[in-house]
Amino acid sequence: MTGATQKRKKEKETAAEALRHPSRVRILEVLNEQDMSAVQFANAGYVGEPDEKVLSSVSYHFRALLKCQAIVPVKRRQVRGAVETTCRGAARAYFSDEEWAEIPLDERKAISRVMYQGLFARVESAFIEDTFDKRDDRWLVWRALRFDEQGWFDFTAALHRVDAEVQLIQKDAEARLGETGQKPIRATYGMLGFESPPVVG
């Protein structure tokens, strides 16, 4: 195994270990977009109405993510005798099929719900700010499909390939942005592939 492969494997293991709680998924989603402290995150209402209980819970999850290096400190400042640490996301919410299968169903449901809510919030924001249809080549599609077991296997394999290609495109774009200093185009990408309930009647 090469050093680069080991690093990617470690990053995925770190994310899988850290993200066993839906609040941590939400924290990582937000901190991959902007630097925030636990106090700022709690006060923004990302996980409920801000109060002492929410702040305590958020602070606990921030510490867990810091310990796993899924988020990293970028700035510290004194606030009323305490140190407030601003953090940045350093990992993605990623689970392999094997890792996902090991998570109890109730936890998977909670994590999926939080990730869906995060995606839905970004879609709504784009509609409100009139950016969703700004580009002629924006992409929005869904299809009702019918598969046998082999078809389902081929379908999920295709989704894996698309996701891997998008990650490579993102990596190349980040490198070019670092070289040119060009203003980035903020974009959102999401994929859904799930079993639908049976048709009644």
Rosetta blueprint (number, residue, H / E / L):
1 M L
2 T L
3 G H
4 A H
5 T H
6 Q H
7 K H
8 R H
9 K H
10 K H
11 E H
12 K H
13 E H
14 T H
15 A H
16 A H
17 E H
18 A H
19 L L
20 R L
21 H L
22 P H
23 S H
24 R H
25 V H
26 R H
27 I H
28 L H
29 E H
30 V H
31 L H
32 N L
33 E L
34 Q L
35 D L
36 M E
37 S E
38 A H
39 V H
40 Q H
41 F H
42 A H
43 N H
44 A L
45 G L
46 Y L
47 V L
48 G L
49 E L
50 P L
51 D L
52 E H
53 K H
54 V H
55 L H
56 S H
57 S H
58 V H
59 S H
60 Y H
61 H H
62 F H
63 R H
64 A H
65 L H
66 L H
67 K H
68 C L
69 Q L
70 A L
71 I E
72 V E
73 P E
74 V E
75 K E
76 R E
77 R E
78 Q E
79 V E
80 R L
81 G L
82 A E
83 V E
84 E E
85 T E
86 T E
87 C E
88 R E
89 G E
90 A L
91 A L
92 R L
93 A L
94 Y L
95 F L
96 S L
97 D H
98 E H
99 E H
100 W H
101 A H
102 E H
103 I L
104 P L
105 L H
106 D H
107 E H
108 R H
109 K H
110 A H
111 I H
112 S H
113 R H
114 V H
115 M H
116 Y H
117 Q H
118 G H
119 L H
120 F H
121 A H
122 R H
123 V H
124 E H
125 S H
126 A H
127 F H
128 I H
129 E L
130 D L
131 T L
132 F L
133 D L
134 K L
135 R L
136 D L
137 D L
138 R L
139 W L
140 L L
141 V L
142 W L
143 R L
144 A L
145 L L
146 R L
147 F L
148 D L
149 E H
150 Q H
151 G H
152 W H
153 F H
154 D H
155 F H
156 T H
157 A H
158 A H
159 L H
160 H H
161 R H
162 V H
163 D H
164 A H
165 E H
166 V H
167 Q H
168 L H
169 I H
170 Q H
171 K H
172 D H
173 A H
174 E H
175 A H
176 R H
177 L H
178 G H
179 E H
180 T H
181 G L
182 Q L
183 K L
184 P L
185 I L
186 R L
187 A L
188 T L
189 Y L
190 G L
191 M L
192 L L
193 G L
194 F L
195 E L
196 S L
197 P L
198 P L
199 V L
200 V L
201 G L
